[in-house]
Amino acid sequence: MSITHGKGDSPRYTGDGVPNTVSSIPLTDADISPSGEVTLGTLVKHATAQVSTLVRAEVELAKAEVTGEVKKGLQGSLFFILAFTVLLFSSFFFFFFLAELLDVWIARWLAFLIVFLIMVVVTAILGLLGYLRVRKLRAPEKTIDSLKQARSVLPTSYSDAEAHLASPSGRHAR
């Protein structure tokens, strides 16, 4: 029987999915060769590896920080949702109280009818405001234009890339 570790079960991650460690760049001189001579190719190779490690470490650190903060935010928003739910259920008692209060001066059936009509009018006003806000939404035109431009610049298939590289205006010669 094999044991598989999910992302949260791995010893590399804590229980909430945040990594225990973030890989870093070694602070030793990686460019020392046994002969003492360092070629340009070796320097480029080491620089590329170190930049790649740095970028990966920064991305992993940012991901770990954002993951933790998002989880805290979601936990906090859960309490706001629960508070709103209790408030929503409590509104029933407020409207019942309002109808009973109106019952002091007018007939009971008329008091409840007035409260009902007030609720319908408030619902209609809030629905209209929501509709007006949603109607103002527009498509992300700048993003769509940017993606269209990227599609025209980037080759869409391997054969397009081959044709582009083979053309005289291509950046790389074969």
FIMIBA-732958 format. One record per residue (C-alpha): residue in three letters; chain; z, y, x. Coordinates in Angstrom, 3 decimals, always signed. Layout:
N
(ALA A (Z Y X))
...
END
This chain:
174
(MET A (+0.000 +0.000 +0.000))
(SER A (-0.962 +3.376 +1.440))
(ILE A (+0.948 +6.589 +1.017))
(THR A (-1.101 +9.697 +0.453))
(HIS A (+0.247 +13.172 +0.760))
(GLY A (-0.916 +15.913 -1.542))
(LYS A (-0.907 +19.513 -0.313))
(GLY A (+2.674 +20.054 -1.460))
(ASP A (+3.915 +16.673 -0.155))
(SER A (+2.746 +17.054 +3.439))
(PRO A (+5.388 +17.678 +6.099))
(ARG A (+3.251 +20.650 +7.116))
(TYR A (+4.035 +22.397 +3.810))
(THR A (+7.299 +23.311 +2.134))
(GLY A (+8.039 +22.171 -1.400))
(ASP A (+6.344 +25.239 -2.909))
(GLY A (+3.068 +24.804 -0.993))
(VAL A (+3.727 +27.440 +1.691))
(PRO A (+3.059 +26.197 +5.253))
(ASN A (+6.071 +25.573 +7.492))
(THR A (+4.250 +26.897 +10.526))
(VAL A (+1.281 +29.100 +11.125))
(SER A (-0.970 +28.121 +13.999))
(SER A (-1.127 +30.720 +16.728))
(ILE A (-3.045 +31.522 +19.869))
(PRO A (-1.494 +30.160 +23.044))
(LEU A (-0.233 +32.895 +25.336))
(THR A (-1.286 +31.047 +28.473))
(ASP A (-4.433 +31.780 +30.428))
(ALA A (-6.980 +29.358 +29.022))
(ASP A (-9.696 +30.540 +31.408))
(ILE A (-8.310 +28.885 +34.524))
(SER A (-10.592 +26.166 +35.792))
(PRO A (-9.706 +23.624 +38.486))
(SER A (-12.203 +25.035 +40.963))
(GLY A (-11.110 +28.636 +40.462))
(GLU A (-14.643 +29.665 +39.528))
(VAL A (-15.188 +30.665 +35.917))
(THR A (-18.691 +30.759 +34.548))
(LEU A (-19.900 +33.120 +31.861))
(GLY A (-20.482 +30.175 +29.530))
(THR A (-16.886 +29.035 +29.964))
(LEU A (-15.595 +32.526 +29.260))
(VAL A (-17.703 +32.788 +26.108))
(LYS A (-16.562 +29.320 +25.006))
(HIS A (-12.884 +30.204 +25.477))
(ALA A (-13.272 +33.618 +23.844))
(THR A (-15.015 +32.069 +20.848))
(ALA A (-12.322 +29.427 +20.494))
(GLN A (-9.533 +32.008 +20.744))
(VAL A (-11.172 +34.365 +18.223))
(SER A (-11.710 +31.438 +15.867))
(THR A (-8.059 +30.398 +16.222))
(LEU A (-6.924 +33.974 +15.681))
(VAL A (-8.984 +34.366 +12.520))
(ARG A (-7.754 +31.029 +11.156))
(ALA A (-4.145 +31.948 +11.933))
(GLU A (-4.485 +35.349 +10.245))
(VAL A (-6.094 +33.823 +7.162))
(GLU A (-3.412 +31.140 +6.945))
(LEU A (-0.649 +33.724 +7.359))
(ALA A (-2.141 +35.948 +4.666))
(LYS A (-2.549 +32.940 +2.375))
(ALA A (+1.080 +31.910 +2.921))
(GLU A (+2.383 +35.417 +2.226))
(VAL A (+0.239 +35.911 -0.857))
(THR A (+1.129 +32.460 -2.231))
(GLY A (+4.837 +33.206 -1.981))
(GLU A (+4.513 +36.624 -3.579))
(VAL A (+2.301 +35.349 -6.398))
(LYS A (+4.852 +32.650 -7.205))
(LYS A (+7.636 +35.236 -7.342))
(GLY A (+5.489 +37.437 -9.569))
(LEU A (+4.687 +34.556 -11.919))
(GLN A (+8.354 +33.653 -12.200))
(GLY A (+9.216 +37.262 -12.996))
(SER A (+6.440 +37.562 -15.544))
(LEU A (+7.725 +34.428 -17.269))
(PHE A (+10.941 +36.284 -18.091))
(PHE A (+8.944 +39.226 -19.467))
(ILE A (+6.969 +36.831 -21.677))
(LEU A (+10.179 +35.225 -22.929))
(ALA A (+11.692 +38.649 -23.649))
(PHE A (+8.567 +39.689 -25.560))
(THR A (+8.694 +36.455 -27.568))
(VAL A (+12.317 +37.076 -28.586))
(LEU A (+11.409 +40.666 -29.498))
(LEU A (+8.493 +39.430 -31.585))
(PHE A (+10.698 +37.018 -33.526))
(SER A (+13.325 +39.740 -33.927))
(SER A (+10.799 +42.065 -35.538))
(PHE A (+10.904 +39.849 -38.636))
(PHE A (+14.557 +40.813 -39.127))
(PHE A (+13.781 +44.504 -38.615))
(PHE A (+11.130 +44.488 -41.339))
(PHE A (+13.421 +42.536 -43.632))
(PHE A (+16.146 +45.135 -42.966))
(LEU A (+13.692 +47.953 -43.741))
(ALA A (+12.748 +46.359 -47.072))
(GLU A (+16.418 +45.865 -47.982))
(LEU A (+17.111 +49.490 -47.054))
(LEU A (+14.294 +50.694 -49.323))
(ASP A (+15.733 +48.459 -52.064))
(VAL A (+18.637 +50.892 -52.310))
(TRP A (+16.331 +53.586 -53.730))
(ILE A (+13.431 +51.667 -55.314))
(ALA A (+12.768 +48.288 -56.918))
(ARG A (+13.058 +45.284 -54.599))
(TRP A (+9.452 +44.121 -55.101))
(LEU A (+8.148 +47.625 -54.357))
(ALA A (+10.264 +47.876 -51.202))
(PHE A (+8.818 +44.623 -49.812))
(LEU A (+5.310 +45.706 -50.822))
(ILE A (+5.706 +49.004 -48.952))
(VAL A (+6.939 +47.197 -45.814))
(PHE A (+4.030 +44.761 -46.064))
(LEU A (+1.511 +47.597 -46.373))
(ILE A (+3.087 +49.389 -43.381))
(MET A (+2.669 +46.193 -41.338))
(VAL A (-0.972 +45.823 -42.423))
(VAL A (-1.762 +49.456 -41.517))
(VAL A (-0.095 +49.116 -38.075))
(THR A (-2.012 +45.870 -37.475))
(ALA A (-5.316 +47.538 -38.438))
(ILE A (-4.649 +50.525 -36.142))
(LEU A (-3.733 +48.292 -33.181))
(GLY A (-6.780 +46.093 -33.841))
(LEU A (-9.044 +49.154 -33.898))
(LEU A (-7.574 +50.466 -30.646))
(GLY A (-8.076 +47.059 -29.026))
(TYR A (-11.663 +46.900 -30.253))
(LEU A (-12.419 +50.375 -28.874))
(ARG A (-10.994 +49.416 -25.482))
(VAL A (-12.916 +46.147 -25.297))
(ARG A (-16.124 +47.853 -26.375))
(LYS A (-15.896 +50.123 -23.302))
(LEU A (-16.089 +47.140 -20.919))
(ARG A (-19.240 +47.085 -18.844))
(ALA A (-20.812 +44.530 -16.562))
(PRO A (-20.056 +44.975 -12.837))
(GLU A (-23.409 +46.604 -12.049))
(LYS A (-22.655 +47.308 -8.366))
(THR A (-21.725 +43.680 -7.738))
(ILE A (-24.814 +42.423 -9.565))
(ASP A (-27.059 +44.763 -7.543))
(SER A (-25.351 +43.710 -4.308))
(LEU A (-25.879 +40.020 -5.102))
(LYS A (-29.527 +40.648 -5.953))
(GLN A (-29.989 +42.403 -2.622))
(ALA A (-28.229 +39.575 -0.790))
(ARG A (-30.510 +37.037 -2.496))
(SER A (-33.580 +38.909 -1.281))
(VAL A (-32.245 +39.095 +2.287))
(LEU A (-30.828 +35.585 +2.652))
(PRO A (-33.199 +32.620 +2.752))
(THR A (-32.812 +30.411 -0.298))
(SER A (-33.799 +27.121 +1.307))
(TYR A (-34.287 +25.477 +4.661))
(SER A (-38.069 +25.882 +4.467))
(ASP A (-37.668 +29.642 +3.841))
(ALA A (-35.430 +29.893 +6.893))
(GLU A (-37.945 +27.964 +8.996))
(ALA A (-40.753 +30.262 +7.827))
(HIS A (-38.654 +33.337 +8.579))
(LEU A (-37.807 +32.148 +12.096))
(ALA A (-41.421 +31.200 +12.785))
(SER A (-42.750 +34.588 +11.697))
(PRO A (-43.311 +37.311 +14.323))
(SER A (-40.806 +39.572 +12.574))
(GLY A (-38.084 +36.878 +12.741))
(ARG A (-35.047 +37.685 +14.817))
(HIS A (-35.076 +34.502 +16.881))
(ALA A (-38.019 +32.970 +18.642))
(ARG A (-38.418 +29.242 +19.053))
END
